[in-house]
């Protein structure tokens, strides 16, 4: 077994349980290393730290799978971990659609598995996890007997691990356009070509949180994607709903979802640039009772944090200007690089510039099937805020 020894001074992140070990934290490696191999990690004084997989090509050279000496990293190990993840979701009531495996939060770094009823979509985002993909697929087959398994490894982050981007069937081929149920509504999911794994499950509970504030309201939603928030608003009794997205494909998908739920007369979608149109409409004096903003991540690196702060402030400022006095702003941020405290500060800055006062109604994170592990900042990524705007 390859042995990895860490330097005397390493980040407390590793000591506190975080599974990432960076190349500059390694003192020496004993054994011939091949990317994807399982290794044993020791402190500088030869104290056992854990076992994981190594990739000398990656900035994160080792990702720990276990802190137990007695664990054997084999097919049974991954079956056991996936079963434990499933047991956790079932206890919380997430049985039909859920994030079955959320990487580091489920002690399976760089593995994402989404469950859409009897279909599974997975991403193996590091070389070591990609090596174990056959074992992961086998575990899913044995535990769930699924109708289909698909990989969505068409993500650039794999290239940092020396992996190719790819997508395709990991089971017998099936129709990748499926329909799921969420909060009493139905949504089309395009497993093959939709964003990420086909549908954003992390806002499942947050979409229910709007049910009271949208009743009898004129609602505007920006960055609507497949229209899930907007369709929920119509379902919960909104008077009118307009969703905006820059993508024609997204608008077509959202329109189909509205029709699927018989709500096409209440909710409409337009393909426009949200930044431009919100600025134009605020100058024209348009007003809504509820404005919902669910933008994509404005940054994926620490180097562009300031750009993200500016983007979040600007879109929320424009949104606030469109809200009737006493109306509500529903706003989200999905990047862990903007922590909760900073996100709230950005919203406050936007309110100050808009000369509006805010009353917090609700501040939430992602659904519990995307568990947050303390001291692992990357697991705490979604901020969801509802405020009344005076």
VOBANU-529394 format. One record per residue (C-alpha): x, y, z. Coordinates in steps of 0.1 Angstrom, whole numbers, plus 5000, padded with zeros to 4 digits. Layout:
N
((X Y Z))
...
//
This chain:
390
((5000 5000 5000))
((5013 5035 4991))
((5020 5056 5021))
((5016 5094 5022))
((5033 5115 5050))
((5021 5150 5057))
((5043 5179 5067))
((5045 5189 5103))
((5026 5221 5098))
((4994 5213 5079))
((4960 5230 5078))
((4937 5225 5107))
((4912 5217 5080))
((4926 5181 5077))
((4928 5177 5115))
((4891 5188 5118))
((4879 5162 5094))
((4880 5178 5060))
((4889 5151 5034))
((4910 5173 5011))
((4948 5172 5012))
((4967 5196 4989))
((5000 5189 4973))
((5019 5215 4993))
((5008 5197 5025))
((5026 5164 5016))
((5061 5158 5028))
((5069 5125 5011))
((5053 5095 4994))
((5065 5059 4998))
((5057 5036 4969))
((5051 5039 4932))
((5022 5062 4927))
((4996 5059 4899))
((4967 5083 4897))
((4935 5068 4913))
((4954 5045 4936))
((4942 5040 4972))
((4968 5053 4997))
((4972 5054 5035))
((4979 5089 5049))
((5000 5096 5080))
((5009 5127 5100))
((5046 5137 5101))
((5050 5116 5133))
((5036 5085 5115))
((5003 5087 5132))
((4975 5073 5111))
((4951 5099 5096))
((4931 5080 5070))
((4927 5063 5037))
((4919 5078 5004))
((4926 5081 4967))
((4956 5099 4952))
((4961 5119 4920))
((4995 5136 4916))
((4981 5156 4887))
((4955 5173 4908))
((4960 5203 4932))
((4940 5182 4957))
((4965 5153 4957))
((4945 5131 4982))
((4908 5129 4990))
((4902 5109 5021))
((4875 5082 5021))
((4877 5070 5057))
((4895 5077 5090))
((4893 5041 5100))
((4923 5018 5097))
((4901 4987 5095))
((4881 4998 5064))
((4889 4980 5032))
((4884 5002 5001))
((4866 4978 4979))
((4832 4972 4962))
((4815 4965 4996))
((4828 4998 5010))
((4810 5018 4983))
((4778 4997 4986))
((4778 5003 5024))
((4784 5040 5020))
((4756 5044 4994))
((4732 5023 5016))
((4740 5046 5045))
((4733 5077 5024))
((4700 5062 5013))
((4690 5053 5049))
((4697 5090 5059))
((4674 5103 5031))
((4647 5079 5039))
((4647 5090 5076))
((4641 5126 5064))
((4614 5116 5040))
((4633 5121 5007))
((4624 5089 4990))
((4611 5098 4955))
((4635 5125 4943))
((4666 5134 4961))
((4703 5140 4961))
((4713 5105 4971))
((4750 5112 4974))
((4764 5147 4981))
((4801 5142 4978))
((4821 5150 5009))
((4790 5154 5030))
((4784 5116 5025))
((4820 5107 5029))
((4824 5100 4991))
((4844 5130 4978))
((4837 5141 4943))
((4807 5118 4938))
((4773 5132 4931))
((4742 5109 4926))
((4708 5123 4920))
((4677 5100 4923))
((4648 5109 4901))
((4622 5083 4911))
((4636 5050 4895))
((4663 5068 4875))
((4698 5078 4887))
((4722 5104 4874))
((4758 5103 4886))
((4790 5124 4884))
((4824 5112 4893))
((4844 5144 4894))
((4878 5131 4906))
((4901 5104 4891))
((4900 5082 4922))
((4862 5082 4923))
((4860 5076 4885))
((4881 5045 4890))
((4854 5031 4913))
((4825 5040 4889))
((4818 5003 4881))
((4815 4995 4918))
((4792 5025 4923))
((4769 5014 4894))
((4769 4978 4908))
((4758 4991 4942))
((4730 5012 4927))
((4718 4982 4908))
((4718 4959 4938))
((4702 4984 4962))
((4676 4999 4939))
((4671 4978 4909))
((4668 5010 4889))
((4651 5016 4855))
((4682 5035 4843))
((4715 5050 4853))
((4731 5078 4833))
((4764 5097 4838))
((4766 5135 4834))
((4804 5138 4835))
((4803 5166 4809))
((4818 5191 4834))
((4850 5211 4830))
((4862 5204 4866))
((4871 5168 4855))
((4898 5182 4833))
((4916 5194 4864))
((4919 5157 4873))
((4932 5147 4839))
((4898 5132 4830))
((4878 5137 4798))
((4843 5152 4798))
((4817 5126 4788))
((4781 5116 4793))
((4761 5085 4785))
((4743 5054 4797))
((4757 5033 4825))
((4727 5009 4821))
((4706 4997 4793))
((4695 5028 4772))
((4662 5045 4783))
((4642 5076 4774))
((4661 5104 4792))
((4631 5127 4792))
((4612 5118 4823))
((4586 5134 4845))
((4590 5138 4883))
((4566 5149 4911))
((4575 5178 4934))
((4553 5194 4960))
((4521 5182 4942))
((4534 5194 4908))
((4549 5176 4878))
((4581 5186 4860))
((4599 5174 4829))
((4635 5164 4835))
((4659 5162 4807))
((4686 5139 4821))
((4708 5140 4790))
((4708 5177 4782))
((4695 5196 4812))
((4718 5217 4834))
((4739 5198 4859))
((4721 5165 4864))
((4689 5176 4847))
((4670 5193 4876))
((4679 5214 4907))
((4667 5194 4936))
((4683 5216 4962))
((4655 5242 4962))
((4628 5215 4967))
((4618 5228 5002))
((4625 5264 4994))
((4599 5264 4966))
((4573 5255 4992))
((4583 5285 5013))
((4567 5310 4989))
((4532 5295 4992))
((4517 5322 5014))
((4534 5353 5000))
((4524 5347 4963))
((4487 5342 4969))
((4467 5367 4948))
((4500 5384 4939))
((4515 5396 4906))
((4548 5377 4905))
((4580 5382 4885))
((4607 5356 4884))
((4642 5361 4868))
((4666 5333 4858))
((4636 5310 4857))
((4654 5280 4840))
((4627 5253 4838))
((4602 5275 4857))
((4600 5256 4889))
((4596 5286 4912))
((4572 5303 4888))
((4550 5273 4884))
((4549 5268 4922))
((4538 5304 4925))
((4510 5299 4901))
((4500 5267 4919))
((4499 5285 4952))
((4474 5311 4940))
((4493 5339 4923))
((4472 5362 4902))
((4498 5364 4874))
((4533 5351 4870))
((4560 5361 4845))
((4593 5342 4842))
((4624 5355 4825))
((4654 5335 4812))
((4680 5343 4786))
((4678 5308 4771))
((4652 5300 4745))
((4655 5263 4754))
((4649 5271 4791))
((4618 5291 4782))
((4605 5263 4760))
((4610 5238 4788))
((4594 5261 4814))
((4564 5266 4791))
((4560 5228 4787))
((4561 5224 4825))
((4534 5251 4829))
((4512 5232 4805))
((4520 5199 4822))
((4503 5213 4853))
((4475 5231 4836))
((4488 5265 4846))
((4497 5280 4812))
((4470 5307 4815))
((4485 5320 4848))
((4523 5318 4841))
((4542 5329 4810))
((4578 5329 4802))
((4600 5352 4780))
((4635 5348 4766))
((4653 5380 4776))
((4684 5392 4794))
((4672 5396 4830))
((4699 5422 4839))
((4688 5445 4810))
((4651 5440 4812))
((4649 5446 4850))
((4668 5478 4847))
((4645 5490 4818))
((4613 5481 4837))
((4624 5498 4869))
((4630 5530 4850))
((4595 5526 4834))
((4580 5522 4869))
((4567 5487 4866))
((4557 5471 4900))
((4551 5436 4912))
((4540 5422 4945))
((4567 5395 4945))
((4600 5394 4927))
((4620 5361 4927))
((4657 5359 4917))
((4674 5326 4913))
((4706 5334 4893))
((4734 5310 4885))
((4767 5312 4904))
((4784 5344 4895))
((4818 5330 4904))
((4836 5297 4905))
((4869 5310 4918))
((4881 5332 4946))
((4898 5355 4921))
((4864 5367 4908))
((4847 5372 4941))
((4844 5409 4937))
((4827 5405 4904))
((4802 5381 4920))
((4795 5406 4948))
((4788 5433 4922))
((4766 5410 4902))
((4745 5399 4932))
((4741 5435 4945))
((4731 5448 4911))
((4705 5421 4904))
((4689 5425 4938))
((4690 5463 4936))
((4670 5461 4904))
((4647 5435 4918))
((4639 5457 4948))
((4630 5487 4927))
((4603 5466 4910))
((4585 5457 4942))
((4554 5474 4956))
((4558 5488 4991))
((4551 5458 5014))
((4558 5433 4987))
((4584 5405 4989))
((4618 5397 4975))
((4627 5360 4971))
((4664 5357 4963))
((4691 5330 4962))
((4728 5325 4957))
((4742 5291 4949))
((4780 5296 4953))
((4798 5286 4985))
((4824 5312 4977))
((4798 5338 4989))
((4792 5327 5025))
((4758 5335 5042))
((4771 5365 5062))
((4785 5381 5030))
((4753 5373 5011))
((4732 5391 5037))
((4755 5421 5036))
((4752 5423 4998))
((4714 5423 5001))
((4716 5451 5027))
((4739 5471 5005))
((4714 5467 4976))
((4685 5478 4999))
((4705 5509 5010))
((4711 5519 4974))
((4675 5513 4965))
((4664 5533 4996))
((4642 5504 5008))
((4639 5489 5042))
((4638 5451 5046))
((4620 5428 5070))
((4634 5392 5070))
((4608 5365 5066))
((4629 5335 5061))
((4666 5326 5056))
((4673 5290 5046))
((4699 5268 5030))
((4696 5239 5006))
((4673 5209 5013))
((4686 5184 5039))
((4692 5158 5012))
((4722 5181 5005))
((4736 5179 5040))
((4758 5206 5055))
((4789 5193 5074))
((4804 5218 5098))
((4840 5228 5090))
((4834 5218 5053))
((4825 5252 5037))
((4819 5237 5003))
((4789 5217 5016))
((4772 5250 5027))
((4766 5266 4994))
((4730 5277 4989))
((4715 5308 5005))
((4677 5314 5001))
((4662 5346 5015))
((4627 5360 5017))
((4623 5396 5028))
((4595 5420 5029))
((4604 5453 5011))
((4591 5485 5026))
//
